[in-house]
């Protein structure tokens, strides 16, 4: 079956799981339904993978029907983004047939077969981003008063999970909180290395706010893996960036990026910009700065359009400012095309095109 041509099919509900801080599981990091599939410490793992929501999602996808939980990917595709759904279908295309073969007529998986795993050790974080909550940062004291959410109670519990279910994982997406802060993070790397599981690729969602200058222990481990990518969550440079992500030192971020670039290569840095009304008016200046200062490659920009809270949504920008911004983005897009080979900026151009549609 040609799954790549289907409009709503996504391979992830067959080969992936997103484990949130605290151990609650969701279909993927983009899932919009606030329904937990279960908790690692309370629910048998196969039951999590075969939760009624997962079963319905798989059924819908095989029938090429839309699923409300997947609305973020549909929105991204409408804006011209290469969505997580599309990227996953293409990247894991060799697993389509075997993944479907692992499923019975009732749409249940016969056994766990994780190839791609999203994992958050905890919500331990040193920053208070203005649009974030205590669920994702222990530094935030809000009405939810979430506290410190741990996915695993101990190193042994984490290692037992990895041993039982993660032997075939090819890609880990590690987020937080700030993942480098959690003591289980380095134990995770050591476990993979000591068990000859370095064929895996690791992608981090990080603020790059933890000093890396003297962390040869981390770099020595990272160099053993097939690939390590740093998706740096940065919204603006200098004072604006520090205001949006309270507790961030822009000077330290730049220093960390230079260290990663020297140790592993600049191509390992991607900058994930959360687009809000707090940084939208400076977006072109920020991207231009990142490229000129060699803080990422010209194709290393990814946008994440904030949905909530509404007060930070870019729809709150007044019409006059929005019209000026549209012209600035168009001019900057033209400048990129004239300055670089198209193959070197096509991803960033695509992000800017989506930005214009979103405006």
Phi, psi and omega per residue, in radians:
X1 nan 2.416 -3.111
X2 -1.534 1.514 -3.084
X3 -1.227 -0.491 -3.107
X4 -1.105 -0.456 -3.110
X5 -1.498 -0.171 -3.118
X6 -1.315 2.534 -3.049
X7 -1.377 -0.554 -3.015
X8 -2.105 -0.070 -3.131
X9 -1.243 2.472 3.034
X10 -2.474 2.341 -3.090
X11 -1.268 -0.333 -2.967
X12 -1.033 -0.713 -3.136
X13 -1.105 -0.109 3.086
X14 -1.748 -0.555 -2.970
X15 -2.188 0.101 -2.965
X16 -2.425 2.751 2.981
X17 -2.652 2.555 3.052
X18 -1.867 2.023 3.118
X19 -1.776 1.938 -3.093
X20 -1.395 2.915 3.057
X21 -1.066 2.281 -3.062
X22 1.757 -0.209 3.063
X23 1.623 0.008 3.061
X24 -1.336 2.509 -2.990
X25 -1.982 2.496 3.074
X26 -2.312 2.926 -3.082
X27 -1.060 -0.800 3.078
X28 -2.837 3.092 -3.072
X29 -1.242 -0.251 -3.129
X30 -1.690 -0.116 -3.032
X31 -0.995 2.292 -3.092
X32 -1.716 -0.329 3.087
X33 -1.303 2.219 -3.136
X34 -1.472 1.064 3.141
X35 -2.155 2.025 3.082
X36 -1.334 2.384 3.113
X37 -1.393 -0.244 -3.105
X38 2.506 2.991 3.129
X39 -1.985 2.413 -3.104
X40 -0.948 -0.662 -3.051
X41 -1.418 -0.183 -3.019
X42 -2.132 -0.412 -2.986
X43 -2.084 2.289 3.043
X44 -0.933 2.417 -2.968
X45 -1.073 -0.691 -3.139
X46 -1.160 -0.540 3.065
X47 -1.159 -0.619 3.075
X48 -1.096 -0.823 -3.120
X49 -1.158 -0.447 -3.107
X50 -1.938 0.493 3.036
X51 -1.009 2.559 3.137
X52 -0.877 -0.610 3.096
X53 -1.123 -0.734 3.122
X54 -1.108 -0.719 3.135
X55 -1.071 -0.797 -3.131
X56 -1.150 -0.677 3.121
X57 -1.103 -0.792 3.128
X58 -1.077 -0.745 3.132
X59 -1.064 -0.832 3.125
X60 -1.030 -0.750 -3.069
X61 -1.176 -0.709 3.121
X62 -1.182 -0.458 3.076
X63 -1.595 0.071 -3.121
X64 0.946 0.855 3.087
X65 -1.958 2.562 3.140
X66 -1.210 2.691 3.104
X67 -2.247 2.269 -3.072
X68 -1.033 -0.561 -3.140
X69 -1.082 -0.380 -3.037
X70 -1.769 0.321 -3.033
X71 -1.080 -0.515 3.129
X72 -1.096 -0.741 3.128
X73 -1.183 -0.687 3.101
X74 -1.078 -0.715 3.110
X75 -1.102 -0.809 -3.134
X76 -1.037 -0.741 -3.127
X77 -1.165 -0.637 3.096
X78 -1.127 -0.566 3.135
X79 -1.441 -0.079 -3.122
X80 1.652 0.040 3.050
X81 -1.180 2.596 2.921
X82 -1.504 1.729 -2.930
X83 -1.244 2.925 3.051
X84 -1.029 -0.687 3.091
X85 -1.009 -0.874 -3.106
X86 -1.161 -0.749 3.136
X87 -1.086 -0.754 -3.105
X88 -1.162 -0.749 3.123
X89 -1.055 -0.670 -3.126
X90 -1.320 -0.807 -3.067
X91 -1.160 -0.650 -3.086
X92 -1.871 0.510 -3.084
X93 -1.071 -0.481 -3.140
X94 -1.266 -0.185 -3.112
X95 -1.747 -0.100 -3.044
X96 -0.966 -0.919 -3.049
X97 -1.149 -0.777 -3.126
X98 -1.192 -0.571 3.119
X99 -1.156 -0.759 3.131
X100 -1.184 -0.623 3.134
X101 -1.165 -0.348 3.119
X102 -1.435 0.076 -3.057
X103 -2.018 2.437 3.095
X104 -1.498 -3.126 -3.141
X105 -1.158 -0.333 3.110
X106 -1.546 0.156 3.108
X107 1.224 0.239 3.080
X108 -1.599 2.514 3.065
X109 -1.368 2.422 -3.118
X110 -1.355 -0.435 3.110
X111 -2.753 2.719 3.069
X112 -1.110 2.384 3.124
X113 -2.511 1.107 -3.098
X114 -1.260 2.229 3.041
X115 -1.975 -0.567 -3.130
X116 -2.294 2.201 -3.081
X117 -2.253 2.236 2.989
X118 -1.640 2.239 -3.006
X119 -2.437 2.216 3.038
X120 -2.078 2.084 -3.129
X121 -1.227 -0.607 -3.141
X122 -2.997 -3.104 3.062
X123 -1.762 0.306 3.133
X124 -1.062 2.110 -3.066
X125 -2.660 2.589 -3.128
X126 -1.746 -0.009 -3.094
X127 -1.979 2.780 3.059
X128 -2.196 1.330 3.122
X129 -1.123 2.430 -2.947
X130 -1.113 -0.494 -3.103
X131 -1.747 0.135 -3.087
X132 -1.604 -3.109 3.136
X133 -2.472 2.997 -3.129
X134 -1.143 -0.302 3.103
X135 -1.129 -0.491 -3.102
X136 -1.961 -0.076 -3.137
X137 -2.623 2.169 3.085
X138 -1.246 -0.226 3.141
X139 -1.407 -0.202 -3.091
X140 -1.697 2.233 3.075
X141 -1.932 1.643 -3.110
X142 -2.072 -2.967 -3.064
X143 -1.175 -0.344 -3.118
X144 -1.359 -0.536 3.100
X145 0.785 0.961 -3.033
X146 -1.170 -0.635 -3.077
X147 1.382 -2.887 -3.101
X148 -1.510 1.949 -3.123
X149 -1.700 2.007 3.128
X150 -1.841 2.327 3.093
X151 -1.342 -0.708 3.115
X152 -2.110 2.413 3.139
X153 -1.357 -0.315 -3.089
X154 -2.743 2.906 3.052
X155 -1.058 -0.731 -3.128
X156 -1.093 -0.701 3.125
X157 -1.109 -0.741 3.093
X158 -1.098 -0.817 -3.101
X159 -1.130 -0.638 3.095
X160 -1.121 -0.675 3.092
X161 -1.138 -0.811 3.136
X162 -1.065 -0.723 -3.129
X163 -1.146 -0.696 -3.044
X164 -1.363 -0.679 -2.923
X165 -2.153 -0.112 -2.960
X166 -2.051 0.327 -3.115
X167 -1.114 -0.526 -3.068
X168 -1.824 0.132 -3.138
X169 -1.147 2.275 3.100
X170 -1.741 -0.524 -3.071
X171 -2.367 2.255 3.000
X172 -1.918 2.331 2.992
X173 -1.927 1.923 -3.017
X174 -1.862 2.125 -3.130
X175 -2.321 -2.922 -3.110
X176 -2.626 -2.381 0.184
X177 0.687 -2.814 3.028
X178 -1.835 1.889 -2.978
X179 -1.049 -0.551 -3.080
X180 -1.234 -0.251 3.131
X181 -1.395 -0.485 -3.017
X182 -1.345 2.265 -3.114
X183 -1.101 -0.397 3.120
X184 -1.291 -0.297 -3.107
X185 -1.051 -0.885 -3.109
X186 -1.215 -0.536 3.066
X187 -1.161 -0.597 3.061
X188 -1.076 -0.839 3.124
X189 -1.087 -0.770 -3.126
X190 -1.095 -0.672 3.128
X191 -1.096 -0.810 -3.127
X192 -1.089 -0.732 -3.139
X193 -1.145 -0.827 -3.076
X194 -1.199 -0.337 3.135
X195 -1.872 0.353 3.060
X196 0.979 0.751 3.139
X197 -1.956 0.599 -3.103
X198 -1.504 0.076 3.045
X199 -1.268 -0.124 -3.086
X200 -1.394 2.772 3.002
X201 -1.866 2.459 -3.139
X202 -2.113 2.223 3.063
X203 -2.047 2.218 -3.135
X204 -1.823 2.452 2.850
X205 -1.792 1.903 -2.992
X206 -2.441 2.637 3.023
X207 -1.483 -0.102 -3.052
X208 0.890 0.711 -3.069
X209 -1.824 0.065 3.117
X210 -1.853 2.221 -3.086
X211 -0.966 2.264 -3.139
X212 -1.942 0.021 -3.013
X213 -1.024 -0.700 -3.070
X214 -1.917 0.374 -3.096
X215 -1.709 0.997 3.079
X216 -1.104 -0.443 3.092
X217 -1.056 -0.726 3.114
X218 -1.215 -0.833 -3.087
X219 -1.123 -0.637 3.100
X220 -1.116 -0.616 3.075
X221 -1.292 -0.813 -3.103
X222 -1.018 -0.636 -3.091
X223 -1.166 -0.231 -3.138
X224 -1.453 -0.256 -3.034
X225 -1.587 2.769 3.128
X226 -0.974 -0.779 -3.136
X227 -2.768 2.480 3.023
X228 -2.321 2.116 -3.112
X229 -2.049 2.391 3.102
X230 -1.897 1.905 3.039
X231 -1.575 1.680 -3.036
X232 -1.418 2.027 3.119
X233 -1.418 1.695 -3.085
X234 -2.385 2.288 -3.012
X235 -1.849 -0.395 3.128
X236 -2.933 2.907 -3.136
X237 -1.681 2.885 2.997
X238 0.890 -2.322 -2.975
X239 -1.079 -0.700 -3.117
X240 -1.156 -0.756 3.120
X241 -1.111 -0.677 3.134
X242 -1.247 -0.486 3.102
X243 -1.284 -0.721 -3.132
X244 -1.221 -0.753 3.132
X245 -1.924 1.456 -3.054
X246 -1.055 2.261 -3.094
X247 1.807 -0.178 3.139
X248 -1.377 2.438 2.992
X249 -1.909 1.952 -3.116
X250 -1.108 -0.607 3.108
X251 -1.049 -0.723 3.127
X252 -1.185 -0.690 3.107
X253 -1.005 -0.871 3.141
X254 -1.045 -0.723 3.133
X255 -1.098 -0.770 3.133
X256 -1.098 -0.724 3.132
X257 -1.095 -0.725 3.113
X258 -1.083 -0.694 3.140
X259 -1.152 -0.802 3.110
X260 -1.069 -0.734 -3.134
X261 -1.080 -0.752 3.141
X262 -1.190 -0.673 -3.067
X263 -1.421 -0.702 -2.993
X264 -2.144 -0.348 -3.129
X265 1.987 2.477 -3.122
X266 -1.112 -0.454 -3.138
X267 -1.168 -0.175 3.125
X268 -1.476 -0.105 -3.127
X269 -1.797 2.160 2.965
X270 -2.089 2.434 3.121
X271 -1.851 2.019 3.123
X272 -1.680 1.924 -3.091
X273 -1.737 2.053 3.020
X274 -1.422 1.976 -3.014
X275 -1.500 2.100 3.119
X276 -2.388 3.121 3.059
X277 -1.304 -0.069 3.121
X278 -1.470 -0.427 -3.080
X279 -2.250 -0.115 -3.035
X280 -1.045 -0.662 -3.088
X281 -1.244 -0.258 3.132
X282 -1.924 0.176 -2.955
X283 -1.095 -0.725 -3.120
X284 -1.206 -0.719 3.100
X285 -1.069 -0.709 -3.127
X286 -1.139 -0.836 -3.132
X287 -1.096 -0.744 3.122
X288 -1.045 -0.714 3.126
X289 -1.134 -0.799 -3.134
X290 -1.002 -0.762 -3.088
X291 -1.255 -0.804 -3.097
X292 -1.142 -0.615 -3.120
X293 -1.524 0.092 3.137
X294 0.969 0.807 3.057
X295 -1.661 -0.177 2.965
X296 -2.898 2.871 3.069
X297 -1.308 2.789 3.134
X298 -0.981 -0.429 3.121
X299 -1.686 0.237 -3.008
X300 -1.693 0.441 -3.068
X301 -1.925 2.267 3.063
X302 -2.278 2.351 3.100
X303 -1.723 2.468 2.947
X304 -2.158 2.003 -3.076
X305 -1.504 2.005 -3.095
X306 -1.135 2.303 3.102
X307 -1.665 -0.768 -3.133
X308 -2.427 2.691 -0.020
X309 -1.280 2.640 -3.007
X310 -1.051 -0.547 -3.067
X311 -1.124 -0.300 3.113
X312 -1.818 0.046 -3.115
X313 -1.216 2.544 -3.094
X314 -1.203 -0.192 3.053
X315 -1.169 -0.276 -3.136
X316 -1.400 -0.107 3.090
X317 -1.274 2.350 -3.097
X318 -1.197 2.776 -2.998
X319 -1.034 -0.767 -3.109
X320 -1.083 -0.796 3.134
X321 -1.151 -0.635 3.140
X322 -1.141 -0.739 3.131
X323 -1.118 -0.702 3.084
X324 -1.110 -0.726 -3.141
X325 -1.097 -0.725 3.133
X326 -1.024 -0.764 3.132
X327 -1.151 -0.672 3.118
X328 -1.118 -0.744 -3.138
X329 -1.136 -0.745 3.112
X330 -1.068 -0.743 3.140
X331 -1.175 -0.697 3.139
X332 -1.188 -0.683 3.089
X333 -1.045 -0.748 3.117
X334 -1.119 -0.716 3.131
X335 -1.058 -0.742 3.121
X336 -1.085 -0.762 -3.122
X337 -1.105 -0.671 -3.107
X338 -1.361 -0.423 -3.054
X339 -1.576 -0.590 -3.027
X340 -2.152 2.778 2.964
X341 -1.101 2.473 -3.063
X342 -1.026 -0.610 -3.133
X343 -1.127 -0.375 -3.110
X344 -1.571 -0.177 -3.113
X345 -2.304 0.147 -3.016
X346 -1.092 -0.608 3.124
X347 -1.157 -0.820 3.139
X348 -1.126 -0.687 3.068
X349 -1.039 -0.743 3.114
X350 -1.080 -0.685 3.099
X351 -1.117 -0.729 3.125
X352 -1.167 -0.651 3.076
X353 -1.078 -0.726 3.104
X354 -1.133 -0.663 3.132
X355 -1.065 -0.760 3.112
X356 -1.092 -0.729 3.108
X357 -1.135 -0.663 -3.127
X358 -1.164 -0.638 3.105
X359 -1.127 nan nan
